[in-house]
């Protein structure tokens, strides 16, 4: 969720997506099938929003420091 086009932060286990923060919708989404035991990630969306801010700030610093390198 650190670029202008990427709007998701995800938690997974063994390569399977369990939960993701959808920044476009402004909410966390449990991505497990209906037969799985339900669970919650209290505060995970707020943490993802904070991490996104830190990541974008770090990205801006690196772009300036490295004079906008190619991807």
Secondary structure as GFF3:
##gff-version 3
##sequence-region A 1 71
A	DSSP	beta_strand	8	13	.	.	.	ID=ss1
A	DSSP	beta_strand	16	22	.	.	.	ID=ss2
A	DSSP	beta_strand	27	30	.	.	.	ID=ss3
A	DSSP	alpha_helix	44	65	.	.	.	ID=ss4
###
